[in-house]
Amino acid sequence: MQENFFALLEEILHTPQISKRFALFESLLSSLSSLCLDHTYTIRHIGSPIYQGICKIVHPTKISRPKILKNDTAMASFLHSIAHIEYSAIDLALDASYRFRNLPMEFYLNWIEVAKEEIQHFQMLRSLLQRIGFDYGDFEVHSNLFDAMKATPIFADRMALVHRGLEAGGLDANPFVVQKVSKSSHHLRDEILQVLQVILKDEISHVSKGDKWWKFSNDSRSFEEILRHYSYTPPKILNTQARLQCGFSPDELSSLQNFHLPHSI
């Protein structure tokens, strides 16, 4: 009897131990071509972040972010914040593959590929953390990405808000993050910059997939309507070059740069 793709994904999504869930994911990858996709498989909802037993979750405003990366603790705090985004993004990709049914096989393969790359990003960042005496879970985190995932069980909303909206915000932040690291004299600076370059390249691919499947949804609402529905405002400064590579049009970028929520007029 063939194993069910969705059942295996569910096990990964509900496994809290990092090493075990990554091993389960590798097992899924190795057997991917032989799995059956039973789209009638019942969806088991995720009530709380899988990392809640590893990290202390606080409100985003309670998290201190070092302005200057002058020592190991400051650099570890910085690396931890990025590692947490990547770890959260693993679940975003896995949940997209698990939650949305009766879609082309390309959709499931796309988000499994994204999950694989997010795992690689997390492992690279965690390795750097460990080399300076820290590990994932040593600093406080927020649950913004999990909250956005939980709030968007509708396919079009997930693709628009999360994979085309929030994840594109990571592209916008990348140049500033690189600049911050470049100013540091930390002995791992050059290796960290290399990892950030890998992440940027892969994230362009990830947002491109969000763009593709948002357009596939053929939703009657505009992208900006969905952003406004969830009270999400894009960053003031957009990485226009990266966003153009992902499928955003010049007119759309111009509109996003002048984006505002009704209450902020």
Backbone as CSV, one residue per row, in Angstrom:
resi,resn,N_x,N_y,N_z,CA_x,CA_y,CA_z,C_x,C_y,C_z
1,MET,0.847,-1.202,0.000,0.000,0.000,0.000,0.886,1.257,0.000
2,GLN,0.578,2.182,-0.893,1.365,3.408,-0.992,1.147,4.314,0.214
3,GLU,2.236,4.992,0.621,2.113,5.966,1.696,1.483,7.249,1.149
4,ASN,0.763,7.928,2.017,0.060,9.141,1.615,0.926,10.374,1.856
5,PHE,1.118,11.140,0.815,1.897,12.374,0.854,1.421,13.297,1.978
6,PHE,0.117,13.487,2.096,-0.418,14.417,3.082,-0.254,13.906,4.515
7,ALA,-0.322,12.603,4.689,-0.119,12.025,6.026,1.320,12.228,6.485
8,LEU,2.263,12.065,5.572,3.671,12.265,5.909,3.951,13.737,6.223
9,LEU,3.362,14.628,5.450,3.527,16.058,5.716,2.951,16.422,7.083
10,GLU,1.818,15.849,7.401,1.190,16.127,8.696,2.104,15.713,9.847
11,GLU,2.747,14.577,9.712,3.655,14.113,10.761,4.817,15.091,10.941
12,ILE,5.366,15.574,9.831,6.470,16.529,9.904,6.007,17.822,10.580
13,LEU,4.856,18.318,10.165,4.336,19.573,10.696,4.063,19.515,12.196
14,HIS,3.749,18.328,12.702,3.392,18.190,14.114,4.509,17.565,14.949
15,THR,5.703,17.450,14.370,6.860,16.931,15.109,7.697,18.099,15.610
16,PRO,7.845,18.271,16.935,8.560,19.433,17.459,10.087,19.330,17.430
17,GLN,10.636,18.103,17.481,12.089,17.950,17.532,12.700,18.254,16.156
18,ILE,13.620,19.179,16.132,14.188,19.652,14.868,14.846,18.522,14.080
19,SER,15.726,17.766,14.710,16.451,16.715,13.990,15.499,15.646,13.467
20,LYS,14.485,15.304,14.249,13.526,14.272,13.829,12.685,14.746,12.658
21,ARG,12.227,15.996,12.709,11.372,16.474,11.613,12.175,16.627,10.324
22,PHE,13.463,16.988,10.443,14.289,17.082,9.236,14.553,15.689,8.650
23,ALA,14.714,14.701,9.529,14.904,13.321,9.063,13.635,12.812,8.371
24,LEU,12.492,13.155,8.920,11.218,12.778,8.295,11.067,13.437,6.934
25,PHE,11.519,14.674,6.834,11.436,15.378,5.557,12.345,14.721,4.516
26,GLU,13.543,14.326,4.928,14.454,13.637,4.008,13.841,12.326,3.532
27,SER,13.144,11.636,4.428,12.466,10.398,4.062,11.365,10.660,3.043
28,LEU,10.624,11.752,3.243,9.581,12.122,2.283,10.200,12.422,0.923
29,LEU,11.304,13.163,0.921,11.966,13.504,-0.343,12.399,12.249,-1.099
30,SER,12.965,11.298,-0.376,13.495,10.093,-1.016,12.394,9.194,-1.586
31,SER,11.176,9.321,-1.052,10.081,8.464,-1.509,9.015,9.234,-2.278
32,LEU,9.324,10.486,-2.630,8.332,11.384,-3.212,7.654,10.805,-4.451
33,SER,8.421,10.194,-5.312,7.867,9.703,-6.582,6.919,8.528,-6.399
34,SER,6.989,7.863,-5.239,6.143,6.687,-5.016,4.943,6.966,-4.107
35,LEU,4.801,8.203,-3.660,3.719,8.544,-2.741,2.413,8.782,-3.493
36,CYS,1.305,8.485,-2.824,0.008,8.811,-3.402,-0.506,10.103,-2.781
37,LEU,-1.244,10.865,-3.537,-1.841,12.106,-3.024,-3.337,11.881,-2.839
38,ASP,-3.701,11.517,-1.635,-5.116,11.308,-1.308,-5.690,12.646,-0.854
39,HIS,-6.324,13.340,-1.775,-6.800,14.694,-1.491,-7.980,14.724,-0.526
40,THR,-8.530,13.545,-0.202,-9.635,13.487,0.764,-9.120,13.374,2.195
41,TYR,-7.800,13.291,2.354,-7.205,13.137,3.689,-7.565,14.346,4.559
42,THR,-8.065,14.094,5.760,-8.538,15.151,6.642,-7.403,16.070,7.088
43,ILE,-7.656,17.359,7.021,-6.662,18.357,7.426,-6.697,18.510,8.944
44,ARG,-5.558,18.348,9.565,-5.421,18.539,11.009,-4.856,19.936,11.247
45,HIS,-5.639,20.776,11.853,-5.235,22.168,12.009,-4.125,22.328,13.047
46,ILE,-3.279,23.302,12.819,-2.157,23.598,13.710,-2.562,24.754,14.615
47,GLY,-2.590,24.510,15.906,-3.075,25.519,16.834,-2.028,26.477,17.358
48,SER,-0.779,26.023,17.425,0.280,26.859,17.998,1.608,26.574,17.295
49,PRO,2.552,27.498,17.370,3.837,27.322,16.669,4.579,26.078,17.145
50,ILE,5.151,25.359,16.213,5.864,24.130,16.545,7.122,24.421,17.365
51,TYR,7.630,25.651,17.286,8.867,26.016,17.993,8.609,26.548,19.403
52,GLN,7.366,26.500,19.870,7.058,27.081,21.177,7.771,26.373,22.329
53,GLY,8.171,25.127,22.127,8.912,24.404,23.155,10.414,24.638,23.088
54,ILE,10.857,25.351,22.038,12.285,25.617,21.835,12.612,27.072,22.157
55,CYS,11.768,27.968,21.683,11.992,29.410,21.834,10.925,30.043,22.715
56,LYS,11.303,31.090,23.415,10.344,31.893,24.153,9.719,32.894,23.186
57,ILE,8.394,32.858,23.069,7.685,33.714,22.128,7.198,34.971,22.842
58,VAL,7.534,36.127,22.289,7.114,37.404,22.864,6.560,38.286,21.749
59,HIS,5.964,39.406,22.129,5.489,40.362,21.134,6.695,40.956,20.400
60,PRO,6.570,41.204,19.089,7.708,41.739,18.318,8.364,42.968,18.932
61,THR,7.575,43.823,19.561,8.141,45.046,20.146,9.001,44.763,21.368
62,LYS,8.918,43.554,21.910,9.695,43.190,23.099,11.065,42.611,22.741
63,ILE,11.298,42.422,21.444,12.561,41.834,21.003,13.583,42.938,20.746
64,SER,14.725,42.839,21.408,15.789,43.834,21.212,16.668,43.412,20.041
65,ARG,16.972,44.376,19.182,17.800,44.101,18.007,19.041,44.983,18.061
66,PRO,20.219,44.373,18.140,21.449,45.173,18.232,21.662,46.019,16.981
67,LYS,22.008,47.283,17.189,22.244,48.181,16.060,23.622,47.961,15.446
68,ILE,24.569,47.570,16.298,25.937,47.329,15.834,26.334,45.901,16.195
69,LEU,26.872,45.173,15.226,27.264,43.783,15.451,28.723,43.759,15.906
70,LYS,28.942,44.154,17.160,30.300,44.381,17.637,30.906,43.220,18.411
71,ASN,30.086,42.223,18.812,30.620,41.079,19.557,29.806,39.832,19.249
72,ASP,30.213,38.708,19.846,29.546,37.436,19.563,28.075,37.446,19.957
73,THR,27.747,38.055,21.078,26.352,38.067,21.531,25.474,38.855,20.573
74,ALA,25.954,40.002,20.136,25.191,40.815,19.187,25.021,40.082,17.854
75,MET,26.110,39.458,17.386,26.021,38.729,16.128,25.116,37.506,16.270
76,ALA,25.170,36.847,17.400,24.318,35.679,17.629,22.850,36.084,17.643
77,SER,22.534,37.193,18.293,21.164,37.689,18.323,20.668,37.989,16.912
78,PHE,21.535,38.597,16.123,21.219,38.926,14.734,20.990,37.654,13.913
79,LEU,21.917,36.702,14.006,21.791,35.447,13.262,20.551,34.673,13.699
80,HIS,20.263,34.711,14.987,19.104,33.988,15.521,17.814,34.525,14.923
81,SER,17.724,35.849,14.771,16.498,36.437,14.222,16.268,35.982,12.785
82,ILE,17.341,35.867,12.014,17.202,35.401,10.628,16.912,33.905,10.596
83,ALA,17.602,33.156,11.457,17.358,31.714,11.532,15.902,31.432,11.876
84,HIS,15.332,32.249,12.743,13.933,32.042,13.125,12.991,32.302,11.951
85,ILE,13.301,33.305,11.156,12.490,33.556,9.965,12.558,32.352,9.027
86,GLU,13.757,31.814,8.844,13.918,30.655,7.962,13.222,29.421,8.523
87,TYR,13.305,29.244,9.848,12.647,28.081,10.453,11.131,28.210,10.321
88,SER,10.621,29.413,10.506,9.187,29.652,10.336,8.770,29.414,8.890
89,ALA,9.641,29.796,7.958,9.331,29.653,6.534,9.279,28.187,6.106
90,ILE,9.974,27.322,6.832,9.876,25.884,6.548,8.429,25.442,6.703
91,ASP,7.811,25.837,7.811,6.427,25.452,8.060,5.466,26.107,7.068
92,LEU,5.769,27.325,6.634,4.926,27.972,5.634,4.883,27.131,4.352
93,ALA,6.042,26.654,3.925,6.108,25.852,2.699,5.454,24.487,2.894
94,LEU,5.740,23.848,4.025,5.147,22.536,4.299,3.634,22.631,4.408
95,ASP,3.157,23.671,5.088,1.713,23.810,5.274,1.005,24.108,3.961
96,ALA,1.653,24.875,3.078,1.059,25.119,1.763,0.892,23.800,1.017
97,SER,1.906,22.936,1.104,1.855,21.632,0.435,0.774,20.735,1.040
98,TYR,0.567,20.885,2.332,-0.346,20.008,3.081,-1.803,20.481,3.016
99,ARG,-2.009,21.772,3.148,-3.361,22.307,3.373,-4.194,22.422,2.103
100,PHE,-3.559,22.766,0.988,-4.329,23.084,-0.213,-4.375,21.873,-1.141
101,ARG,-5.574,21.473,-1.507,-5.793,20.212,-2.203,-6.317,20.409,-3.619
102,ASN,-6.205,19.324,-4.388,-6.725,19.275,-5.761,-6.102,20.353,-6.652
103,LEU,-4.811,20.529,-6.480,-4.056,21.458,-7.303,-3.094,20.674,-8.197
104,PRO,-2.531,21.309,-9.222,-1.582,20.590,-10.087,-0.403,20.045,-9.295
105,MET,0.164,18.930,-9.745,1.299,18.322,-9.065,2.460,19.309,-8.950
106,GLU,2.575,20.193,-9.907,3.643,21.202,-9.878,3.583,22.035,-8.601
107,PHE,2.373,22.320,-8.131,2.213,23.108,-6.906,2.890,22.406,-5.731
108,TYR,2.619,21.131,-5.560,3.181,20.397,-4.422,4.694,20.261,-4.536
109,LEU,5.176,20.023,-5.745,6.618,19.930,-5.947,7.302,21.271,-5.692
110,ASN,6.663,22.349,-6.095,7.208,23.694,-5.860,7.438,23.948,-4.383
111,TRP,6.435,23.667,-3.551,6.546,24.025,-2.133,7.385,23.034,-1.346
112,ILE,7.503,21.803,-1.837,8.465,20.872,-1.226,9.882,21.348,-1.511
113,GLU,10.112,21.843,-2.712,11.426,22.405,-3.058,11.745,23.608,-2.182
114,VAL,10.745,24.475,-1.963,10.940,25.632,-1.099,11.280,25.182,0.321
115,ALA,10.547,24.204,0.833,10.814,23.702,2.189,12.240,23.164,2.293
116,LYS,12.690,22.458,1.275,14.058,21.912,1.263,15.089,23.032,1.359
117,GLU,14.881,24.111,0.611,15.834,25.222,0.621,15.766,26.010,1.928
118,GLU,14.570,26.143,2.499,14.454,26.834,3.786,15.165,26.042,4.887
119,ILE,15.090,24.732,4.819,15.813,23.885,5.776,17.321,24.109,5.625
120,GLN,17.785,24.177,4.388,19.213,24.427,4.147,19.633,25.778,4.708
121,HIS,18.800,26.802,4.511,19.103,28.132,5.047,19.212,28.075,6.566
122,PHE,18.228,27.438,7.184,18.223,27.349,8.641,19.462,26.617,9.146
123,GLN,19.815,25.541,8.496,20.973,24.754,8.941,22.272,25.549,8.800
124,MET,22.398,26.332,7.734,23.597,27.157,7.572,23.688,28.209,8.677
125,LEU,22.572,28.845,8.958,22.550,29.882,9.992,22.761,29.278,11.380
126,ARG,22.166,28.135,11.619,22.329,27.472,12.922,23.778,27.056,13.136
127,SER,24.426,26.603,12.071,25.833,26.222,12.168,26.694,27.420,12.552
128,LEU,26.404,28.571,11.954,27.146,29.793,12.302,26.893,30.176,13.757
129,LEU,25.656,30.056,14.189,25.300,30.330,15.586,26.102,29.452,16.531
130,GLN,26.134,28.177,16.213,26.817,27.213,17.082,28.315,27.462,17.133
131,ARG,28.877,27.952,16.059,30.322,28.228,16.028,30.725,29.367,16.948
132,ILE,29.764,30.227,17.306,30.103,31.298,18.247,29.464,31.055,19.625
133,GLY,29.090,29.776,19.850,28.673,29.377,21.190,27.203,29.525,21.521
134,PHE,26.354,29.639,20.498,24.913,29.791,20.722,24.155,28.750,19.900
135,ASP,22.832,28.723,20.092,22.016,27.799,19.313,20.618,28.374,19.148
136,TYR,19.870,27.795,18.237,18.487,28.215,18.039,17.697,27.953,19.315
137,GLY,17.014,28.965,19.807,16.280,28.871,21.057,16.891,29.695,22.163
138,ASP,18.082,30.240,21.918,18.784,31.026,22.947,18.271,32.468,23.060
139,PHE,17.455,32.900,22.092,16.935,34.266,22.118,15.418,34.240,21.924
140,GLU,14.779,35.308,22.343,13.322,35.403,22.202,12.943,35.607,20.731
141,VAL,11.732,35.144,20.384,11.244,35.251,19.004,9.796,35.746,19.008
142,HIS,9.327,36.144,17.829,7.915,36.473,17.677,7.262,35.433,16.767
143,SER,5.954,35.456,16.694,5.219,34.442,15.914,4.486,35.052,14.718
144,ASN,5.001,36.141,14.176,4.298,36.853,13.098,4.000,35.968,11.888
145,LEU,4.980,35.202,11.440,4.755,34.371,10.259,3.774,33.246,10.547
146,PHE,3.879,32.646,11.730,2.907,31.613,12.108,1.505,32.199,12.157
147,ASP,1.369,33.378,12.742,0.056,34.021,12.858,-0.539,34.291,11.480
148,ALA,0.308,34.714,10.537,-0.163,34.970,9.173,-0.587,33.666,8.499
149,MET,0.162,32.602,8.757,-0.181,31.297,8.201,-1.531,30.829,8.740
150,LYS,-1.712,30.962,10.040,-2.955,30.529,10.687,-4.151,31.353,10.207
151,ALA,-3.910,32.625,9.901,-4.991,33.523,9.499,-5.410,33.347,8.041
152,THR,-4.653,32.534,7.269,-4.920,32.413,5.833,-5.125,30.958,5.395
153,PRO,-6.231,30.348,5.813,-6.517,28.987,5.344,-7.078,28.969,3.928
154,ILE,-7.328,30.156,3.362,-7.836,30.271,1.991,-6.649,30.378,1.031
155,PHE,-6.681,29.600,-0.022,-5.558,29.480,-0.947,-5.070,30.829,-1.485
156,ALA,-5.969,31.621,-2.053,-5.559,32.895,-2.655,-4.956,33.825,-1.616
157,ASP,-5.542,33.858,-0.420,-5.037,34.722,0.638,-3.643,34.301,1.076
158,ARG,-3.412,32.998,1.189,-2.093,32.505,1.604,-1.038,32.879,0.569
159,MET,-1.351,32.636,-0.691,-0.375,32.931,-1.737,-0.082,34.429,-1.805
160,ALA,-1.121,35.244,-1.658,-0.940,36.695,-1.769,-0.263,37.272,-0.535
161,LEU,-0.865,37.089,0.626,-0.350,37.727,1.835,0.996,37.160,2.261
162,VAL,1.090,35.848,2.324,2.290,35.220,2.884,3.401,35.086,1.849
163,HIS,3.125,34.383,0.771,4.213,34.018,-0.145,4.563,35.105,-1.151
164,ARG,3.614,36.018,-1.421,3.922,37.126,-2.336,4.081,38.446,-1.577
165,GLY,3.549,38.497,-0.365,3.611,39.715,0.429,4.697,39.697,1.484
166,LEU,4.487,38.900,2.529,5.441,38.865,3.633,6.817,38.381,3.197
167,GLU,6.857,37.355,2.362,8.165,36.830,1.949,8.903,37.815,1.046
168,ALA,8.170,38.588,0.276,8.829,39.617,-0.540,9.431,40.695,0.347
169,GLY,8.861,40.875,1.544,9.445,41.815,2.497,10.858,41.422,2.884
170,GLY,11.141,40.118,2.850,12.501,39.650,3.115,13.470,40.094,2.033
171,LEU,12.989,40.155,0.797,13.827,40.660,-0.300,14.158,42.130,-0.082
172,ASP,13.159,42.873,0.397,13.362,44.306,0.643,14.365,44.542,1.764
173,ALA,14.346,43.657,2.766,15.224,43.827,3.927,16.662,43.406,3.644
174,ASN,16.857,42.529,2.673,18.175,41.930,2.451,19.304,42.940,2.263
175,PRO,19.148,43.979,1.432,20.257,44.939,1.260,20.656,45.619,2.568
176,PHE,19.689,45.906,3.429,19.987,46.561,4.706,20.680,45.604,5.669
177,VAL,20.272,44.343,5.605,20.909,43.319,6.441,22.357,43.123,6.011
178,VAL,22.571,43.048,4.703,23.931,42.899,4.163,24.797,44.085,4.571
179,GLN,24.239,45.271,4.480,24.982,46.479,4.856,25.381,46.431,6.329
180,LYS,24.482,45.975,7.170,24.753,45.894,8.604,25.892,44.927,8.893
181,VAL,25.874,43.771,8.232,26.935,42.780,8.437,28.255,43.296,7.864
182,SER,28.197,43.945,6.727,29.414,44.444,6.069,30.181,45.420,6.944
183,LYS,29.465,46.152,7.788,30.105,47.128,8.674,30.746,46.478,9.894
184,SER,30.461,45.198,10.110,30.980,44.504,11.289,32.412,44.021,11.059
185,SER,33.157,43.903,12.137,34.517,43.351,12.062,34.540,41.922,12.596
186,HIS,33.363,41.314,12.749,33.270,39.957,13.294,34.011,38.973,12.393
187,HIS,34.648,37.978,13.009,35.479,37.055,12.227,34.677,36.168,11.269
188,LEU,33.351,36.080,11.463,32.515,35.283,10.560,31.813,36.141,9.506
189,ARG,32.175,37.408,9.460,31.462,38.329,8.578,31.349,37.831,7.139
190,ASP,32.463,37.436,6.534,32.445,37.051,5.125,31.603,35.802,4.892
191,GLU,31.656,34.856,5.826,30.837,33.641,5.697,29.356,33.971,5.837
192,ILE,29.033,34.875,6.734,27.637,35.287,6.916,27.129,35.976,5.655
193,LEU,27.966,36.826,5.041,27.570,37.503,3.806,27.324,36.503,2.677
194,GLN,28.108,35.442,2.639,27.908,34.395,1.633,26.563,33.698,1.826
195,VAL,26.234,33.413,3.085,24.950,32.766,3.394,23.789,33.696,3.017
196,LEU,23.927,34.974,3.310,22.875,35.931,2.974,22.672,36.020,1.458
197,GLN,23.735,35.858,0.706,23.629,35.878,-0.750,22.869,34.654,-1.251
198,VAL,23.150,33.494,-0.651,22.421,32.264,-1.008,20.938,32.428,-0.702
199,ILE,20.641,32.980,0.469,19.252,33.170,0.877,18.527,34.102,-0.081
200,LEU,19.169,35.201,-0.479,18.534,36.137,-1.407,18.204,35.457,-2.726
201,LYS,19.162,34.715,-3.266,18.944,34.024,-4.549,17.765,33.063,-4.453
202,ASP,17.733,32.279,-3.387,16.657,31.299,-3.229,15.318,31.965,-2.937
203,GLU,15.346,33.051,-2.170,14.087,33.718,-1.825,13.444,34.359,-3.051
204,ILE,14.246,34.783,-4.011,13.680,35.289,-5.262,12.872,34.181,-5.935
205,SER,13.425,32.978,-5.922,12.706,31.823,-6.473,11.431,31.530,-5.684
206,HIS,11.503,31.663,-4.355,10.336,31.363,-3.517,9.206,32.359,-3.764
207,VAL,9.549,33.635,-3.798,8.524,34.660,-4.035,7.961,34.513,-5.449
208,SER,8.795,34.100,-6.387,8.319,33.849,-7.755,7.252,32.762,-7.766
209,LYS,7.440,31.765,-6.932,6.432,30.698,-6.829,5.149,31.241,-6.196
210,GLY,5.290,32.089,-5.186,4.118,32.722,-4.608,3.377,33.548,-5.642
211,ASP,4.137,34.267,-6.468,3.560,35.076,-7.535,2.800,34.194,-8.529
212,LYS,3.426,33.086,-8.913,2.809,32.184,-9.892,1.489,31.616,-9.387
213,TRP,1.483,31.164,-8.132,0.274,30.511,-7.624,-0.775,31.516,-7.175
214,TRP,-0.365,32.730,-6.821,-1.349,33.791,-6.581,-2.087,34.088,-7.896
215,LYS,-1.352,34.203,-8.978,-1.981,34.469,-10.271,-2.825,33.276,-10.729
216,PHE,-2.365,32.084,-10.397,-3.126,30.870,-10.731,-4.482,30.869,-10.037
217,SER,-4.558,31.435,-8.830,-5.820,31.437,-8.079,-6.911,32.212,-8.806
218,ASN,-6.486,33.170,-9.641,-7.433,33.956,-10.433,-8.517,34.581,-9.552
219,ASP,-8.101,35.026,-8.371,-9.039,35.598,-7.412,-9.570,36.933,-7.924
220,SER,-10.819,37.223,-7.594,-11.452,38.454,-8.083,-10.904,39.706,-7.406
221,ARG,-10.281,39.535,-6.235,-9.721,40.679,-5.518,-8.324,41.006,-6.040
222,SER,-7.928,42.242,-5.874,-6.569,42.616,-6.252,-5.607,42.227,-5.136
223,PHE,-4.332,42.170,-5.475,-3.286,41.882,-4.492,-3.345,42.896,-3.357
224,GLU,-3.479,44.162,-3.700,-3.522,45.210,-2.678,-4.762,45.104,-1.795
225,GLU,-5.884,44.676,-2.368,-7.097,44.481,-1.558,-6.853,43.452,-0.463
226,ILE,-6.159,42.385,-0.809,-5.889,41.343,0.184,-4.935,41.859,1.248
227,LEU,-3.917,42.594,0.842,-2.996,43.170,1.821,-3.755,44.079,2.790
228,ARG,-4.645,44.888,2.253,-5.414,45.798,3.110,-6.351,45.031,4.042
229,HIS,-6.916,43.948,3.546,-7.824,43.139,4.369,-7.114,42.649,5.621
230,TYR,-5.822,42.324,5.476,-5.050,41.828,6.615,-4.212,42.923,7.279
231,SER,-4.484,44.174,6.905,-3.794,45.338,7.492,-2.284,45.228,7.372
232,TYR,-1.832,44.728,6.227,-0.390,44.608,5.988,0.082,45.725,5.064
233,THR,1.068,46.467,5.514,1.668,47.528,4.715,3.063,47.104,4.267
234,PRO,3.347,47.113,2.968,4.694,46.763,2.492,5.735,47.750,3.021
235,PRO,6.999,47.348,3.038,8.054,48.271,3.471,8.079,49.532,2.607
236,LYS,8.577,50.608,3.177,8.647,51.873,2.444,9.617,51.800,1.273
237,ILE,10.721,51.063,1.489,11.736,50.936,0.439,11.696,49.508,-0.094
238,LEU,11.378,49.355,-1.361,11.259,48.040,-1.974,12.537,47.676,-2.735
239,ASN,12.847,46.397,-2.736,13.956,45.893,-3.546,13.389,45.671,-4.947
240,THR,13.328,46.748,-5.716,12.627,46.698,-6.999,13.246,45.690,-7.964
241,GLN,14.557,45.597,-7.987,15.213,44.659,-8.904,14.804,43.226,-8.592
242,ALA,14.834,42.858,-7.305,14.459,41.498,-6.911,12.978,41.253,-7.157
243,ARG,12.148,42.227,-6.837,10.706,42.044,-7.017,10.331,41.908,-8.498
244,LEU,11.015,42.628,-9.360,10.748,42.487,-10.793,11.076,41.074,-11.261
245,GLN,12.137,40.495,-10.720,12.501,39.121,-11.065,11.440,38.127,-10.600
246,CYS,10.674,38.504,-9.582,9.674,37.604,-9.004,8.323,37.673,-9.692
247,GLY,8.130,38.642,-10.587,6.868,38.732,-11.298,6.063,39.977,-11.029
248,PHE,6.559,40.860,-10.154,5.891,42.138,-9.937,6.119,43.021,-11.170
249,SER,5.107,43.784,-11.542,5.249,44.702,-12.679,5.722,46.066,-12.190
250,PRO,6.336,46.875,-13.056,6.760,48.224,-12.656,5.592,49.058,-12.118
251,ASP,4.426,48.959,-12.763,3.255,49.713,-12.294,2.836,49.262,-10.903
252,GLU,2.894,47.966,-10.672,2.512,47.427,-9.369,3.478,47.896,-8.289
253,LEU,4.756,47.913,-8.592,5.744,48.374,-7.622,5.539,49.842,-7.296
254,SER,5.197,50.626,-8.312,4.924,52.044,-8.082,3.724,52.204,-7.152
255,SER,2.713,51.385,-7.362,1.523,51.430,-6.517,1.846,51.003,-5.092
256,LEU,2.674,49.965,-4.935,3.035,49.476,-3.603,3.867,50.508,-2.840
257,GLN,4.674,51.275,-3.565,5.486,52.296,-2.901,4.639,53.442,-2.363
258,ASN,3.423,53.571,-2.893,2.495,54.592,-2.418,1.327,53.974,-1.637
259,PHE,1.542,52.734,-1.229,0.484,51.972,-0.541,0.197,52.560,0.841
260,HIS,-1.046,52.569,1.206,-1.416,52.975,2.574,-2.692,52.245,2.974
261,LEU,-2.858,52.081,4.272,-4.091,51.537,4.827,-5.068,52.689,5.043
262,PRO,-6.367,52.405,5.035,-7.355,53.476,5.179,-7.142,54.380,6.396
263,HIS,-6.760,53.787,7.549,-6.611,54.571,8.756,-5.335,55.414,8.769
264,SER,-4.430,55.168,7.778,-3.165,55.911,7.776,-3.163,57.068,6.784
265,ILE,-4.330,57.353,6.210,-4.418,58.452,5.247,-4.152,59.795,5.941
